Amino acid sequence: MTIGIQWGDADSDWGGLIYLDAVTAFTRNHSGQVTKHPVDRGGNITDHFIRENDKITLSAVVSQVDLSTNVLEVVDENGYVPYNSKYLYNPVSVSSSDNSLLNKLMPASISQFVGTKKPEVTLDPSTPDYNEGVQTLLETLVSGERFNAEKGVIEPNIQLVSVYEFLGSLISKVRRDFVITSVAFNETADTGDGVYCEITLEKVRFVTLESTEIPKDVADSMKSKSASKSDKGKQDSTAKTKGTTGGPKPDADPLRTIRD
């Protein structure tokens, strides 16, 4: 099994596929947690189960050398080849214009005086080094940001990726709606020119806010309730005793009032 990380779609202005030449470890984690409420008898009771997002952790190698087979046939669902795809090498060829049987039978002491074209050796050009580009792409996918050249500012850009599982050149499974949460690059004396990386991905579920129209009966009910409350203006907050309007205050001495 080999792995590819794909982002974007056919309508995106930025997308592609990174083909991981070799996967040395692949872990899928499904977990959750339950609520715990202690009771008097020393135990816990549970009323909810909270499921955590699924996670994938993998260790992979991206090499300049072609470690896989049929790599030219590997494509994503949109028909795009991987960014770091490699071509098959042609064997070294040696060509010469002297194909006569006579020259092959003549001894070297005689054939050296016969005018023949010297043999030409043809080598395949070396494969481009994609290692630096792969590292840059993975760092960009995990950053969650993207530079807007028109506005000259950095904008949030959470990039969803899909994890492709290949059997040979065929797509065996696609896991969608993941984000890369961490990428670690390991470099030692034994890694050479290859990119040794550890990638952690987490499945996400996004929600969006939507505006909706309030039903007419609910809106009419709210209007009627608000209309029933009229503005009574500023009111006197002083406490009064019933029947004492215009008379002495409740705390006044009635005998003193009569004497006065």
SULMOKA-V103246 format. One record per backbone hydrogen bond with DSSP energy under -0.5 kcal/mol. NH is the residue of the N-H (numbers start at 0). CO is the residue of the C=O. If there is no record, write none. Layout:
NH CO
NH CO
//
This chain:
1 165
2 19
3 163
4 17
5 3
5 161
6 15
7 159
11 8
15 6
17 4
18 16
19 2
19 17
20 18
21 60
23 21
23 58
24 58
26 56
28 54
29 27
32 49
34 47
36 44
38 42
41 38
44 36
49 32
50 48
51 30
54 28
55 200
56 26
57 198
58 24
59 196
60 21
61 194
62 60
66 64
72 69
73 70
74 72
75 79
78 75
81 73
82 16
84 81
92 121
94 119
98 96
103 99
104 100
105 101
109 106
110 106
111 107
112 109
113 110
115 113
119 94
121 92
121 119
129 127
133 129
134 130
135 131
136 132
137 133
138 134
139 135
140 136
141 137
142 138
143 139
145 154
147 152
148 146
151 147
152 147
154 145
154 152
156 143
158 156
159 157
160 177
161 5
162 174
163 3
163 161
164 172
165 1
165 163
166 169
167 165
168 166
169 166
171 164
171 169
172 164
174 162
175 173
177 160
178 201
180 178
180 199
181 199
183 197
185 183
185 195
186 184
190 187
191 187
193 190
194 61
195 185
195 193
196 59
196 194
197 183
198 57
199 181
200 55
201 178
202 53
203 176
218 214
219 215
220 216
221 217
222 218
223 219
224 220
225 221
226 222
227 223
228 225
229 227
231 229
243 240
246 243
251 248
253 251
256 252
257 253
258 254
259 255
//
